[in-house]
Amino acid sequence: MDMLRISGLRKRFGDKEVLRGLDLTVPENSIFGFIGQNGAGKTTTMKSVLGLLKADGGEILVNGERVVYGQTATNRHIGYLPDVPEFYSFMTAPEYLDFCGAIGGMDKRETSKRRDELLELVGLREETHRVGGFSRGMKQRLGIAQALLARPKLLICDEPTSALDPLGRKEILDILLAVREQTTVLFSTHILTDVERICTDVAFLHGGTVRVQGTLGEIKSRFGQDEYLLETDSEAHLTAITGAFPAVRRGTGNQLICSVKDTPAFEVLGFVSAHRIPLVKWERVEPTLETMFMEVIES
């Protein structure tokens, strides 16, 4: 079953058309990476899913129910973490979750049990300081706990790691990986290494449309190119190789990168052997999400 399905979504702000018939399908129990450059329309899409923006066209279904602008019926299925979550700074983490449970109409006993489970999950169970003294990473973790409080079927996170240091990013990604057993996760980002680490499915957003989407394995199989990295001990040897194989491109330092599609590896190795060029390194390079994203948006 698809937890989220978007068909032909359009949105214009003034003379700028941000979304141009966007189609997106998020499978149930997936960790879905919604990838795009800053300003590509990721937040616009998510606010439309939440019914906070009125689309100019298209349809959005959450758990099979149609999203209607200005109404919140489908939001009972959704937990949402904005890119910069805001809290009442005078509250502690347990107090804040109790407050969220109360305004959400949850039973006090269920709220208390769920609160303790989630604070343990996000590493804040023993934290006694008020939220005003929390670091950015701690606030993000509390935001995830709040978003999961009512056991949503879909957790939406808007750029959850963009302003965090490496340790903070790791903590958030570990939490998102852990909650896959509880909910479907959709998170937008422009940090592609985060997607490679935890996502099962991805979509590339560019020019107001989704250019490609599928499982990470499918996209790597479709767009990933086998490449090899070659490193020599001198500039003269690099010049000789690039002169013989124009499709080989320069890397960093004394490194060259050759695509098997453009330049068969055995031909390069044959040239290197015939000219007695010493190699410092020769290794296969796995395609990265960054190279695949660039290939898609430049095509």
C-alpha positions in Angstrom: 0.0 0.0 0.0 1.1 3.6 -0.7 1.0 5.7 2.4 1.3 8.9 0.4 0.3 9.5 -3.2 0.6 12.9 -5.0 -0.7 13.3 -8.5 -0.2 16.3 -10.8 0.5 18.8 -7.9 0.9 22.4 -9.0 1.6 25.5 -7.0 2.5 29.0 -8.1 3.6 32.0 -6.0 3.1 35.1 -8.1 4.8 34.6 -11.4 6.9 31.7 -10.1 5.6 28.2 -10.7 7.2 26.2 -7.9 5.5 22.8 -8.5 4.7 21.8 -12.1 2.6 18.7 -12.0 4.6 16.8 -9.3 3.9 13.1 -9.0 5.1 11.2 -5.9 4.4 7.8 -4.4 5.7 6.9 -0.9 5.3 3.2 0.0 4.2 2.1 3.4 7.0 1.4 6.0 9.6 2.9 3.8 12.2 5.6 4.7 11.8 7.9 1.8 14.3 10.5 0.9 12.8 13.6 -0.9 15.9 15.1 -2.5 16.3 18.5 -4.0 18.3 21.7 -4.0 17.4 24.5 -1.6 14.3 26.3 -3.1 13.3 23.3 -5.2 9.8 23.0 -3.7 10.3 20.4 -1.0 8.7 22.5 1.8 5.9 23.6 -0.5 5.1 20.0 -1.2 5.1 19.1 2.4 2.9 22.0 3.5 0.5 21.0 0.7 0.4 17.5 2.1 -0.5 18.9 5.5 -3.3 21.0 4.1 -1.5 24.3 5.0 -1.1 25.5 1.4 -3.8 25.5 -1.3 -2.6 23.8 -4.4 -3.4 25.2 -7.8 -4.0 21.7 -9.1 -3.5 18.0 -8.5 -4.5 15.5 -5.8 -2.9 14.3 -2.6 -3.9 11.1 -0.8 -2.7 10.2 2.7 -3.4 6.6 3.7 -6.0 6.6 0.9 -7.8 9.7 2.1 -7.9 12.9 0.0 -6.2 16.0 1.5 -8.4 19.1 1.6 -6.9 22.5 2.1 -7.9 24.1 5.4 -9.1 20.9 6.9 -7.2 18.6 9.2 -8.9 15.2 8.9 -6.0 13.6 7.2 -3.5 15.1 9.6 -4.5 12.5 12.2 -2.3 10.1 10.2 0.7 12.5 10.1 3.4 13.5 12.5 5.4 16.6 11.4 8.8 17.9 12.2 9.5 21.4 10.6 13.0 22.4 9.8 13.1 24.8 12.8 10.8 23.4 15.5 9.6 25.8 18.2 8.8 25.0 21.8 7.8 26.7 25.0 11.2 27.3 26.5 10.0 27.2 30.1 8.9 23.6 29.9 10.9 20.4 30.4 10.7 17.7 27.7 8.2 15.6 29.7 6.1 18.6 30.4 6.0 19.6 26.7 5.0 16.1 25.6 2.3 16.0 28.3 1.0 19.3 27.0 1.0 18.1 23.4 -0.9 15.0 24.5 -3.5 17.1 26.3 -4.2 19.5 23.4 -4.4 16.4 21.1 -7.1 14.8 23.2 -5.0 11.8 24.2 -5.7 9.9 27.4 -3.4 10.9 30.2 -2.3 7.4 31.0 -1.5 6.7 27.3 0.3 10.0 27.0 2.5 9.2 30.1 3.4 5.8 28.7 4.0 7.0 25.2 6.0 10.0 26.5 8.4 7.8 28.4 8.9 5.5 25.5 9.7 8.3 23.1 12.0 10.2 25.5 13.9 6.9 25.8 14.0 6.5 22.1 15.4 10.0 21.4 17.9 9.9 24.3 16.1 12.5 26.5 14.7 10.3 29.2 17.2 11.6 31.9 17.2 15.2 30.7 15.9 17.5 33.4 16.8 20.9 31.9 14.1 23.2 30.4 13.8 23.2 26.7 15.2 26.8 26.5 18.6 25.4 27.4 18.6 22.6 24.8 21.0 22.5 21.9 19.7 22.4 18.3 20.2 18.7 18.1 18.3 18.1 21.4 15.4 20.2 20.1 15.3 18.2 16.9 15.2 15.0 18.9 12.4 16.4 21.1 10.6 17.4 17.9 10.7 13.9 16.6 9.3 12.6 19.9 6.4 15.1 19.7 5.7 14.2 16.0 5.5 10.5 17.0 3.4 11.0 20.1 0.0 10.1 18.6 1.5 7.1 16.7 1.2 8.6 13.2 1.2 6.4 10.1 3.4 8.9 8.3 6.3 10.9 9.8 7.2 14.0 7.7 10.6 15.7 8.5 11.6 18.8 6.7 15.4 19.1 6.5 15.9 17.5 9.9 19.7 17.4 9.8 20.6 20.5 7.7 21.8 22.7 10.6 23.4 20.0 12.8 27.0 19.0 13.4 28.1 15.5 12.3 27.3 14.0 15.7 23.8 15.6 15.8 23.1 14.4 12.3 24.1 10.9 13.2 21.8 10.9 16.2 18.8 12.1 14.1 19.4 9.6 11.4 19.7 6.7 13.9 16.3 7.7 15.3 14.7 7.9 11.9 16.1 4.5 11.1 14.8 3.1 14.4 11.2 4.4 14.0 10.7 2.7 10.6 9.1 -0.2 12.5 6.5 2.2 13.8 5.7 4.5 10.8 6.5 5.4 7.3 9.2 8.2 7.2 9.4 10.9 4.5 12.2 13.4 4.9 13.3 16.1 2.7 17.0 17.0 2.4 19.8 18.2 0.2 22.4 16.3 2.2 22.7 13.2 -0.1 25.0 11.2 2.2 22.2 11.2 4.8 19.9 9.6 2.2 22.4 7.0 1.2 22.8 6.0 4.8 19.2 5.2 5.8 16.8 5.5 2.9 15.0 2.6 1.2 13.4 4.8 -1.5 14.2 8.2 -3.0 12.9 10.8 -5.3 14.8 13.6 -7.1 13.0 16.9 -7.3 14.1 19.4 -9.9 12.4 22.1 -11.9 9.1 21.6 -10.1 8.7 18.0 -10.9 10.0 14.6 -9.7 12.6 13.6 -12.3 13.0 10.0 -11.0 11.9 7.9 -8.0 12.2 4.4 -6.8 14.2 2.2 -4.4 17.8 3.2 -3.9 18.9 0.0 -5.5 16.8 0.6 -8.6 18.1 4.1 -9.1 21.7 3.0 -8.6 21.2 0.2 -11.2 19.6 2.7 -13.6 21.8 5.7 -13.3 25.0 4.5 -11.6 28.0 4.1 -13.8 30.9 1.8 -13.1 34.0 4.0 -12.7 37.6 3.4 -11.8 40.0 5.7 -10.0 43.6 5.7 -11.2 46.4 7.5 -9.4 50.0 7.9 -10.7 53.1 9.4 -9.3 53.6 12.3 -11.7 51.9 15.0 -13.7 53.7 13.8 -16.9 52.0 10.4 -16.6 48.6 12.0 -16.1 49.1 14.0 -19.2 50.1 10.9 -21.2 47.0 9.0 -20.1 44.5 11.9 -20.7 46.1 12.5 -24.1 45.4 8.9 -25.1 41.9 8.8 -23.5 40.1 12.2 -23.7 37.1 10.8 -21.9 39.1 10.2 -18.8 38.6 13.1 -16.4 40.8 14.6 -13.7 40.2 14.0 -10.1 42.1 15.5 -7.1 45.9 15.5 -7.0 47.4 12.9 -9.4 44.1 11.0 -9.8 42.1 10.3 -12.9 38.6 8.9 -13.1 37.4 6.8 -16.0 33.9 5.6 -16.8 33.7 2.0 -18.1 31.0 3.2 -20.4 33.3 5.7 -22.1 36.7 4.1 -21.7 37.0 0.3 -21.1 39.2 -0.3 -18.1 41.3 -3.0 -19.9 42.3 -0.4 -22.6 43.6 2.0 -19.9 45.4 -0.7 -18.2 46.9 -1.9 -21.5 48.2 1.6 -22.2 49.6 1.9 -18.7 51.4 -1.4 -19.0 52.7 -0.7 -22.5 54.2 2.7 -21.4 55.4 1.4 -18.0 53.5 3.9 -16.0 53.7 3.1 -12.3 50.3 3.2 -10.5 49.9 4.3 -7.0 46.3 3.3 -6.9 43.7 1.5 -9.1 40.2 0.9 -7.6 36.6 0.6 -8.5 34.5 3.6 -7.5 30.9 3.0 -6.3 28.4 5.4 -7.8 27.2 8.0 -5.3 23.8 9.5 -5.0 25.4 12.9 -5.7 26.7 11.8 -9.1 23.4 10.2 -9.9 21.5 13.3 -8.9 23.7 15.5 -11.1 23.3 13.1 -14.0 19.5 13.2 -13.6 19.1 17.0 -13.3 21.6 17.7 -16.2 19.9 15.3 -18.6 
